[in-house]
Amino acid sequence: MTARDYMQRAIELAQKGEGHTRPNPPVGAVLVKASRIIGEGYHKRAGGPHAEVAAIANARRKHEDPRGAALYVTLEPCSTPGLVGACTDAIVEAGIKAVVYGARDPNPKNAGRSEKVLSAAGIACNLFADTAFFDQKGGNELVKPFAKFITKSVPYVTVKIAMSLDGRICDNKGNSRWISSEDAREATGELREKADVILVGAETVRKDNPTLLAHGTANPDLVRAVVTRSGKLPKKATVFTDGKNETLVYKAPDGNLAPMMEDLAKRGYMHVLCEGGLQLATSLAEQGFVDRWISVIAPKVIGARPLAKAAVVPEVVLMEDVL
């Protein structure tokens, strides 16, 4: 196995923690000795062991000695105690000889400190040399929500919009089920598994009555949020009556979304996935909150009356009639 293999495994482990670690970032780590992985772990939730500590504990449970091992970890180890002890202390105590990390800590207070602390203890600590490989395998994606959260005090926002070839997101009666394919909806479910918050506008709740839950693996840590101008929402909507994940309601009569975003950050939510509608997505973008935009383009033409009059496509009213 190579350094790439070790770091890729650390990334895979970290991805298991996405959507569960707030307000901490998801991190994965592997311990390597004599060219084999002797321990591995990832951060599962705030207040629990960090990835480095979990990897050391995993090695010891397997009766492997971490002394003299190299640690590959997706993020620079923490060097100050928080809810748990500093990872640099655990690394020194375990007798690890070298640390290779994939990304620097985006927190300006901590960036670079672990190198100084570990170097003072005689432990080599270096950034993973193959930065392109780390990015290609999704290592930087793991850090982006935490980076924005810790430096801007607002969540990282991903917008996902499904639309037809002619740019429509619903039919003439406001129905959007289903523009996208089953495969696309499964991919959306995977996005939901990794987010902290699923955000929609009030009209989406009124028209679609969505569950806003992960489609595959359930994510009990996922929070649903609805933003409304009027404050008028159907009391029997699924998000309020299914007895499942928490649903937050934000009132924004003037369309200003900053108070909502600031409150979400104060609650520790790092990654918000906005699934509509288009007006909400546009407002988020215009107010500078969107970091990633995912457009699902379906091979369908819904049409509208002006377009129909131009004889480009026939007039369409209902989703089942789309081309």
MIKOL-502772 format. One record per residue (C-alpha): x, y, z; residue in three letters. Coordinates in steps of 0.2 Angstrom, whole numbers, padded with zeros to 4 digits, always signed. Layout:
<pts>
XYZALA
...
</pts>
This chain:
<pts>
+0000+0000+0000MET
+0005+0018-0003THR
+0003+0035+0005ALA
-0011+0038-0007ARG
-0020+0022-0001ASP
-0018+0027+0017TYR
-0025+0044+0014MET
-0039+0038+0003GLN
-0044+0026+0017ARG
-0044+0040+0030ALA
-0055+0050+0018ILE
-0068+0036+0017GLU
-0068+0034+0035LEU
-0071+0053+0037ALA
-0086+0052+0025GLN
-0095+0041+0037LYS
-0096+0055+0049GLY
-0104+0068+0037GLU
-0120+0075+0044GLY
-0117+0069+0062HIS
-0102+0079+0069THR
-0108+0097+0071ARG
-0101+0108+0076PRO
-0085+0098+0072ASN
-0079+0093+0055PRO
-0079+0075+0050PRO
-0062+0068+0051VAL
-0054+0051+0047GLY
-0038+0043+0052ALA
-0027+0027+0050VAL
-0012+0021+0059LEU
+0001+0013+0048VAL
+0016+0002+0054LYS
+0027-0009+0043ALA
+0017-0005+0028SER
+0000-0010+0035ARG
-0014-0002+0043ILE
-0015-0007+0061ILE
-0029+0005+0067GLY
-0042+0016+0060GLU
-0056+0027+0066GLY
-0067+0042+0063TYR
-0075+0056+0072HIS
-0093+0051+0075LYS
-0101+0065+0084ARG
-0096+0080+0095ALA
-0091+0075+0112GLY
-0085+0058+0106GLY
-0067+0053+0102PRO
-0058+0062+0088HIS
-0052+0052+0073ALA
-0034+0051+0079GLU
-0039+0044+0097VAL
-0052+0032+0089ALA
-0038+0025+0077ALA
-0026+0023+0092ILE
-0039+0014+0102ALA
-0044+0003+0088ASN
-0026-0002+0086ALA
-0024-0006+0104ARG
-0041-0017+0104ARG
-0032-0027+0091LYS
-0017-0029+0102HIS
-0007-0018+0090GLU
+0006-0006+0097ASP
+0005+0011+0090PRO
+0023+0016+0095ARG
+0033+0020+0080GLY
+0018+0021+0069ALA
+0013+0034+0056ALA
-0003+0043+0057LEU
-0013+0048+0041TYR
-0027+0060+0045VAL
-0039+0070+0034THR
-0037+0086+0045LEU
-0023+0094+0055GLU
-0024+0087+0072PRO
-0032+0098+0086CYS
-0019+0105+0098SER
-0030+0113+0111THR
-0043+0103+0123PRO
-0061+0106+0120GLY
-0075+0094+0125LEU
-0061+0080+0124VAL
-0042+0081+0126GLY
-0031+0088+0112ALA
-0026+0075+0099CYS
-0008+0081+0099THR
-0007+0075+0117ASP
-0014+0058+0113ALA
-0002+0057+0098ILE
+0013+0060+0109VAL
+0007+0048+0123GLU
+0005+0034+0110ALA
+0023+0036+0104GLY
+0018+0039+0086ILE
+0033+0044+0075LYS
+0025+0054+0061ALA
+0009+0063+0056VAL
+0003+0066+0039VAL
-0013+0077+0037TYR
-0023+0081+0022GLY
-0029+0099+0025ALA
-0024+0113+0037ARG
-0036+0118+0051ASP
-0046+0132+0044PRO
-0048+0140+0061ASN
-0035+0154+0061PRO
-0032+0151+0080LYS
-0027+0133+0077ASN
-0019+0133+0060ALA
-0001+0127+0060GLY
-0001+0124+0079ARG
+0000+0105+0078SER
+0016+0105+0068GLU
+0024+0116+0081LYS
+0018+0106+0096VAL
+0022+0089+0088LEU
+0039+0095+0081SER
+0044+0100+0099ALA
+0040+0082+0104ALA
+0051+0075+0091GLY
+0037+0070+0079ILE
+0037+0074+0061ALA
+0021+0082+0056CYS
+0018+0087+0037ASN
+0004+0091+0025LEU
+0000+0077+0013PHE
+0011+0080-0002ALA
-0001+0075-0016ASP
-0014+0089-0014THR
-0022+0086-0031ALA
-0026+0068-0026PHE
-0033+0073-0009PHE
-0045+0085-0018ASP
-0049+0072-0031GLN
-0055+0060-0018LYS
-0066+0072-0009GLY
-0054+0077+0005GLY
-0057+0096+0003ASN
-0076+0094+0002GLU
-0075+0087+0020LEU
-0068+0103+0026VAL
-0077+0116+0017LYS
-0093+0117+0028PRO
-0083+0118+0043PHE
-0071+0131+0035ALA
-0086+0143+0031LYS
-0094+0140+0048PHE
-0079+0144+0058ILE
-0073+0159+0048THR
-0089+0167+0042LYS
-0101+0162+0056SER
-0114+0156+0044VAL
-0117+0138+0037PRO
-0111+0132+0020TYR
-0125+0131+0008VAL
-0128+0119-0006THR
-0143+0122-0017VAL
-0151+0108-0027LYS
-0164+0112-0041ILE
-0172+0100-0053ALA
-0178+0108-0069MET
-0184+0103-0087SER
-0174+0107-0103LEU
-0184+0123-0104ASP
-0180+0129-0087GLY
-0196+0125-0078ARG
-0196+0118-0061ILE
-0215+0113-0060CYS
-0230+0112-0071ASP
-0244+0125-0073ASN
-0252+0120-0057LYS
-0236+0121-0046GLY
-0233+0102-0046ASN
-0215+0097-0047SER
-0217+0078-0045ARG
-0208+0071-0054TRP
-0196+0081-0065ILE
-0181+0071-0060SER
-0177+0053-0062SER
-0177+0040-0048GLU
-0158+0039-0049ASP
-0157+0058-0047ALA
-0169+0057-0032ARG
-0158+0043-0024GLU
-0143+0055-0026ALA
-0153+0068-0017THR
-0156+0056-0003GLY
-0137+0054-0002GLU
-0135+0072-0001LEU
-0148+0073+0013ARG
-0138+0060+0023GLU
-0123+0071+0023LYS
-0131+0088+0027ALA
-0135+0095+0044ASP
-0151+0105+0038VAL
-0163+0103+0024ILE
-0171+0120+0020LEU
-0186+0123+0009VAL
-0198+0138+0007GLY
-0216+0138+0013ALA
-0223+0135-0005GLU
-0213+0119-0006THR
-0222+0112+0010VAL
-0239+0118+0004ARG
-0237+0111-0014LYS
-0227+0095-0012ASP
-0229+0091+0007ASN
-0211+0083+0007PRO
-0204+0072+0021THR
-0186+0081+0019LEU
-0178+0065+0026LEU
-0164+0054+0019ALA
-0171+0042+0007HIS
-0158+0028+0011GLY
-0149+0027+0027THR
-0159+0036+0040ALA
-0150+0052+0048ASN
-0158+0055+0065PRO
-0146+0070+0067ASP
-0154+0079+0051LEU
-0164+0094+0055VAL
-0178+0101+0043ARG
-0181+0120+0041ALA
-0194+0130+0033VAL
-0193+0148+0029VAL
-0209+0158+0026THR
-0214+0176+0023ARG
-0232+0175+0030SER
-0229+0163+0044GLY
-0244+0153+0037LYS
-0240+0135+0035LEU
-0251+0119+0034PRO
-0252+0112+0052LYS
-0254+0094+0045LYS
-0239+0095+0034ALA
-0228+0079+0035THR
-0213+0089+0042VAL
-0224+0094+0057PHE
-0234+0078+0060THR
-0223+0063+0056ASP
-0215+0063+0074GLY
-0197+0061+0066LYS
-0183+0074+0064ASN
-0185+0091+0071GLU
-0192+0105+0060THR
-0188+0123+0063LEU
-0198+0137+0056VAL
-0191+0154+0051TYR
-0201+0169+0047LYS
-0193+0182+0035ALA
-0207+0194+0030PRO
-0195+0206+0021ASP
-0185+0192+0013GLY
-0170+0195+0023ASN
-0162+0178+0026LEU
-0147+0183+0036ALA
-0155+0181+0053PRO
-0160+0163+0049MET
-0143+0159+0043MET
-0135+0167+0059GLU
-0147+0157+0070ASP
-0143+0141+0061LEU
-0124+0144+0064ALA
-0127+0148+0082LYS
-0136+0131+0084ARG
-0120+0123+0077GLY
-0126+0118+0060TYR
-0112+0119+0047MET
-0120+0112+0031HIS
-0137+0118+0024VAL
-0145+0109+0009LEU
-0158+0120+0000CYS
-0170+0110-0010GLU
-0182+0124-0016GLY
-0191+0132-0022GLY
-0183+0143-0035LEU
-0187+0159-0026GLN
-0179+0154-0010LEU
-0163+0147-0020ALA
-0162+0164-0029THR
-0164+0174-0013SER
-0150+0164-0005LEU
-0139+0167-0020ALA
-0143+0185-0022GLU
-0139+0188-0003GLN
-0122+0179-0005GLY
-0125+0163+0005PHE
-0124+0150-0009VAL
-0107+0140-0010ASP
-0112+0126-0021ARG
-0126+0124-0034TRP
-0132+0108-0041ILE
-0144+0108-0056SER
-0152+0092-0061VAL
-0158+0094-0079ILE
-0171+0082-0084ALA
-0173+0077-0103PRO
-0191+0084-0102LYS
-0200+0099-0109VAL
-0214+0106-0099ILE
-0218+0121-0108GLY
-0228+0137-0105ALA
-0241+0147-0114ARG
-0230+0160-0122PRO
-0219+0146-0128LEU
-0234+0136-0134ALA
-0241+0150-0144LYS
-0224+0151-0153ALA
-0228+0133-0158ALA
-0211+0127-0151VAL
-0220+0114-0140VAL
-0238+0111-0137PRO
-0246+0119-0122GLU
-0244+0108-0106VAL
-0254+0110-0090VAL
-0250+0094-0080LEU
-0234+0085-0076MET
-0240+0069-0083GLU
-0242+0077-0100ASP
-0224+0083-0102VAL
-0214+0079-0117LEU
</pts>
